[in-house]
Amino acid sequence: MHNEGMRRLVAIALSLTYVSAKLACGQDADTIVLKDEKRKFTIVSQIQDPAEAAAFLAALDAPDSKSRNALANQFLNRYPRSWLLAQASDLAARSAVDREQYPEAVEKARFSLRLLPENPSLLVLLANIEAQQADYDQAVRDADLALEYLDEIERPSGMNQTEWNALRLQLKSSAYFARARVEASQALRKQPADKDRLARSLASLNRAAAWNSKDDEVLYLRGIVELQLQQPRAAAADLAFVWRSGGPMGQKAEVILRRLAKGSVEDFVSGLPPRVIDASLTHEAQRNGDSQALTNGYVGPEACRTCHAKEYNAWRTTGMARMLQPYRPENVVGDFSANASFESTIQPGSIQVGFDKKPFFRFANNQRFNVDYTIGSKWQQGYATKLPDGRLQVLPVEYNLQEKKWINYWQMIDPPGSARAVIEDFPKLTAATNYQQNCAICHTSQLKIDESAEDSFEHGTYLQPGIDCEMCHGPSAWHVKQIGKGSLEHTDPKQPPFDFRRVSNRDAVRVCAQCHRQSAVRDIGAGGELNYSSKGDFVPTTWLRSYDAFSRKAFYKDGRFRETTFIVEAFTRSACYLRGTAQCASCHSPHLDNFATNETSLKYLKNPNEMCLQCHEKYRNRVAEHSRHEAGGEASRCVTCHMPRIAEALLFKARSHQIEAPTADLTERFGQQESPNVCVSCHSEKAVGWAKEQLARWQR
């Protein structure tokens, strides 16, 4: 890529960093994220040291690349354990590119992406540098990952849709240009040139041109490739456009045009056809659902029972089916006795529990609310009371089954100042504690609102409490009718009934991500649908909100997710997902009949290594050799080292789903609390340096 093109990418990416740091609105964990929703804080505002925040903003606001690079590197040296290392390294990388210091740019970019991989603008910039430096495989990986993110990431909160669309098309064009450059460079290294690679290069250039039809570098390279493919008139049309634009590439284009024209360039180009821009290549991939399935709609899980009795009966015992249930005595697990144990942080006298025909909660002002619904039953149970107008309000304390005590759950997971964590305020019955608005989108099936109604979110209605068959497999009325007619044809596994065994891992994870991806940004359907669709695809379209927009409480300083609500985000960072075929159903199933003793629904409960060995067969008879621990013990289990228990759940640690090899250098930088290392977690008597040395020796 020409230096001018690199500088353009730097400017684009810098504008995104500015928006992210200064304007992007923050989002609490464990709440629904809607398009255009506003929140109250930015990542910089969460930095407690004013000098640290000021130093970063000084680098961000620097007037030129030289001073920006100096200030960014100064920040990195002065604050090596800052929450802003990813952003500061990003600034250092971009300013290094602007100054053509490419080795520094790659080093800083790699470190930034290690902490915050979901950064498509930086990935695009890096892919173009790598293509230029003949690091071809890495360039393609980075370009492809950038394209994947650009199809998923929501616009920054501080940027309007028009601005984001303009930036996004330039980034997609540059990503395809990087891919095209790799293919063209590799093709032209052979004599004769590799025609298949040239054809792939041309396909990427056609996409790049479609996304940005005025990019001189794209059109110039397309002209070169077309000449190699014996398409001289198409090549001349592209090169003529570059020549007329008068940009930095114009002189190069003119040299080639003179050779083609064998006379006056002006006369030659006047007779050329217009350059070809296939605008259809910019159309987003449309997931067009089976209109018959969606038109016939949803009928509930009982319709599945006749043919799928085993799966239905197993599902009924799971936490998904029991996520929300009308009150029945046998469903209650909380201690409603007079001597119930409360967490020490709950103010004495602020709330009491009791039982009188129904369990109830009594507040300091003597207001009493009955338990009308139970929420969950696996690790913890919450309770909701139903108001006369149909609203469900979630009571402010929940019962933890591991600790056998009542806790203020929202106080545990929310940033300071959370309105819903104030127990004394619950009798006000505000939207902050409303079930339909805050919880139902992931705890009920087929939730919708009447947008014309006042407080519409608080009065949402659902077809089924809990998560039913149709949330994962799509609407079943049409399928039931077809089965009744003896028709078993099911050619498209992505259409209802959705078949996890036959779809790509990306499509499969989209289904689970509806509820297990905290950063999912949702849009309201035409009929008020919130967690299902009545047209297109049965899985509603969602986007990813930038992780910069979330409270730092959800992350470790090393970039890993601290909260289990980000379980899909963690998994989609793994090589198993990105470069393999792993999906949630590779290891879990909601149709097992042993949920009482297998609460995480593992397929290989008795032999957990099989979850990994099904793909990593080469380690089957080398477990002890690979793990450096005796086979059969906890330390030799794949998940112990590659999925350590570092994710905050409900008063216990759950396994990280980022699935990666352990490292210790970031632990050395941030400390065990902000970058937990699994080796030191077990060998607590050892120092981090020991773990770093051991891991380095093993990985040689």
Protein Blocks (a to p, Z undefined) as FASTA:
>chain_A
ZZklmmmmmmmmmmmmmmmmmmoccddehiacdehiacfbdfklmpmblklmmmmmmmmm
pcbfklmmmmmmmmmmmmmmbfklmmmmmmmmmmmmmnopaklmmmmmmmmmmmmmplfk
lmmmmmmmmmmnopaklmmmmmmmmmmmmmmmccdfkbcfklmmmmmmmmmmmmmmmmmm
mmmmmmmmpccddfklmmmmmmmmmmmmmmommbmklmmmmmmmmmmnopaklmmmmmmm
mmmnopaklmmmmmmmmmmnopafklmmmmpccddddfklmpccdddddfklmmnopnbj
klmmmmmmmmmmmmmmpmklmmpccddfklpmbdcbfkbccdfklcghkaccddehiacd
ddfkopacddfbdedjkloccdddddfkopacddfbdcdfklopacdfklmmmcehiakl
mmklmmnopaklgmklmmmmmmcghiaddfkbghkllmcccfbgcjdfklmnopaklmmm
mmmnopabdfblkbccddfklmcfklmmmmmmmmmmmklccdddfkopakbcfehjfbdc
dddddfklpcfklpcfkopafbfklmmmmmmmpmklmmmmbdfklmgcckbcklmmmmno
pablmlmmlmmmmmmmmlmmmmmmmnopaehiaklpmklmmmccfbccehiacddfklpa
ddfklmmmnopkloccfklmmmmmbcfklmmmmmmmmmZZ
